[in-house]
Amino acid sequence: MLAKYITAGLVGSALLATVAFAQTPTATGDRANMAPAAASESSFQGNWRASKLVGLSVYNDNNESLGSINDLLTDRSGNIKAVVIGVGGFLGVGEHLVAVPFEKVKFVNEPVAYTGAAATGTRPASPTTTGAATTNTAPATASKPNPWYPDHAMISATKDQLKAMPEFKYST
């Protein structure tokens, strides 16, 4: 009885294997145009993770905290067109959302060493960059910057100016 089950299992495996071998491979020209299944980490150096941009703190030129990035708005080709910033409020309650063109937002790559000014709600001045470009003129700090996202964002506006902007609302 056991011999019958073993024989049936071997015959079934052989039939399934012949089906797999009978498949025709894709043309070699198509394979040349296909993207690799896994890219190396080095091929994406200098790019930022969008998931890490959401939640970044936003400061103005006077190093005053304005709010945080709530969302990124892209066009159909994936280019970031605007940054939605939540101004004011507490833990999202009473927050005023404004959409700011991406070109107006500057990102600071280097972490800032906090001094006594941190107690007053301001941050020390730091160099800024726009887009994926980097600036290495920041003073030496104890921690190494993360290559996958900037430390914080900056915009040339006051909290009152942002609150005076029309509120951004998602269309349904």
N, C-alpha and C positions, 0 to 999 in steps of 0.2 A: 504494500500500500504506500509506504514511504517512497519507494522508487518511482511510483507513478507521479507523485507530487513534485519530486525533484525533476523528473523528465519534463513535466508540464511547465515548471518554472524556467527551465533552460530554453525550451522551445519558445515560450513567450518573450523571454529576454532577447533571443535571437531575432524574433520578428520585429520587436521595437527598435533594435539596433539597425536593422536594414532600412527602416523608415528614416532614421536620422542620417544615414549615409546617402540616401537617395535625394536629399535636398540639394538644389543647385546653389553654388556659392554666388555671391554678388559679383558684378563685374569689377575689375581692378580699377577702372576709371572712377567708379562711384566711391570706392574706398579712399581715393586720394582727396576727394572733396569733403569727406566726413570729418567732423571735429573729433579730437581724441577723447576717449572716455574720461580720463582723469588728467588734469593739467598739473604741472608742478607748481609748488608754492612760489617759486621765483618768477614765474611768468606773470603774476599779479602784484608784484611789489609796487608800492606807490598808490594802489587803489584802496579806497576806504569801503568799509562795510556799511551799507545804508542802515542796517539795524542798529549800529552803534552810533550813528549820527542822531537818531531820534533819542531824545532825552538829554542831549548835550546842553549845558548851561550857556546862556547868551548874555554877553556883557556889552556895554557901550564903550566909547572912547575914553570916558572918565572912570572906567573900571567899576561901574555900578551894575549890579545884577538886574537884568531886565526880565528874565524868564527862562524858558527852555524850548528846544525844538520839539514840536509835537508830531510833525509829519513832513514828508517831502513830496512835492507834486512833480510828476514827470509827464513828458509828452509821449506819444505813441511809440517813438523810437527809443525811449528809455532815458532821454536827457533830462536832468533835473532842471525845472523851470522856476520853481518857487519853494520857499521854506515856510512852513506854517509854524509860527511862534506863539506860545501861550504866555500872555503877559498878565501879571498880577494873579490874584486868587491865592488859595491855599489848598494844596493837594488836589488841584484841578477844579475846585469849587470856586465859582466867581471868576474864572479865567477868561480873558478876552483874547480870542484867536485872531491873528492877523497873518496875511500872506505877504511875504517879502520876496522880491526877485532874488534868485540865487546869486546873481552877480554882486548884490549889495552886502552879502554876508561874507565875512572873512573868517578863516579858520586858523586857530593857533595850534601848531603841532607839538610844541614843547610844553611840558608841564611847568607851572609856575611855582617857585618856592614861596610859600606864604611867610609873611613877616607880621609885625604888629598891626599892619593895615588891615589884616583879615578880620580883626575884631570889630572894625568899623563898617564892615560890609563892602569893602573895596578890595581890589586885587592889584598887585604891582603891575606896572606896565610890562608888556611882552611883545615880541615881534609877531606879525600876522602874515598869513599867506592866503591866497585865494585859490580855490580848486585843489588840484593834487600837487601843486608845487610846494616845495619845502624851503624853509629858511633856517639856517643853523647859526644865527647870531644871538641866540638866547644865552643867558648866563648858565653856567654849569649847574645842574641840579642832581639830587641824589638818585632819582629814578630815571630809567631809560624810557623815551617816548614809545608808545605803541604804534607800530607801522600800519595797523588796520583801522585806526580812527584817530581824529585829532583830539586834543585835550578839551577845547571849548571853542565857541563861536563868538564873533564880535560884529556889531553893527553900529553905524554912525547915527544914533537916534537916542532920545531919552525915553523913559518909560511913559511919560505923559504924551509924547508924540506918537508912540505906538498905540496907546489906548485911544487916541483921537482918530486913528485910522479906521476905515470901515471894517466891521467884524467879518471874518471869513466864516462862511457856512458851507458845509458839504451839500452838494445837490443830491437829491434822491431819485 
